[in-house]
Amino acid sequence: MNTVTVYTTTTCPYCVMVKNFLSEKNIPFKEVNVETNPEIMQKLVKTTGQMGVPQTEVNGQWIVGFDPNKIMMALR
């Protein structure tokens, strides 16, 4: 079973693209809006060294930005 979590903000167009891509591929995911939860944003920065969104965790692998190919590779 794949575990996919997408870390987003409300104004991020690439976040929408990631969510749409996952939905179109029928890949279930959990969305975490870091705007409403600053503690999670701090955790992301400590974990990945990146402040930008979207950040997608797929089975423990991190993908920064909208990168469908990396997402599909991580799901294999």
C-alpha positions in Angstrom: 0.0 0.0 0.0 1.4 3.4 -1.0 1.4 6.3 1.4 1.2 9.7 -0.3 1.1 13.0 1.6 1.1 16.4 -0.2 2.1 19.5 1.7 0.5 22.6 0.2 -0.6 26.2 0.7 -3.9 27.7 -0.4 -2.4 29.9 -3.1 0.0 27.5 -4.8 -0.8 26.6 -8.4 1.7 23.8 -8.5 0.0 22.3 -5.4 -3.2 22.1 -7.4 -1.3 20.5 -10.3 0.0 17.8 -8.0 -3.4 17.1 -6.4 -5.0 17.0 -9.8 -2.4 14.6 -11.2 -2.8 12.2 -8.2 -6.6 12.4 -8.5 -6.5 11.7 -12.3 -4.3 8.7 -11.6 -6.7 7.5 -8.8 -3.8 7.7 -6.3 -5.2 8.3 -2.8 -3.3 11.0 -0.9 -3.5 13.1 2.3 -3.2 16.8 2.0 -1.6 18.9 4.7 -1.9 22.7 4.4 1.2 24.2 5.9 -0.3 27.7 6.0 -2.7 26.6 8.7 0.0 24.6 10.6 3.3 26.4 11.0 4.7 23.5 13.1 4.4 21.2 10.1 6.2 23.8 7.9 9.1 23.8 10.3 9.2 20.0 10.3 9.4 20.1 6.4 12.3 22.6 6.4 14.2 20.4 8.9 13.5 17.2 6.9 14.0 18.4 3.4 15.9 21.7 3.7 13.2 23.2 1.4 10.7 26.0 2.2 8.7 25.8 -1.0 5.6 23.8 -1.8 4.4 21.5 -3.0 6.4 18.9 -1.2 5.1 15.3 -1.6 6.2 12.4 0.5 5.7 9.1 -1.3 6.5 6.0 0.7 9.2 8.0 2.6 10.7 9.6 -0.5 10.5 13.3 -0.9 9.6 15.1 -4.1 9.8 18.9 -4.2 7.7 20.7 -6.8 5.4 19.3 -9.5 7.3 16.3 -10.9 4.9 13.6 -12.1 7.7 11.3 -13.3 9.4 11.2 -9.9 6.0 10.6 -8.2 5.3 7.6 -10.4 8.8 6.2 -9.9 8.4 6.5 -6.1 5.1 4.6 -6.3 6.8 1.6 -7.9 
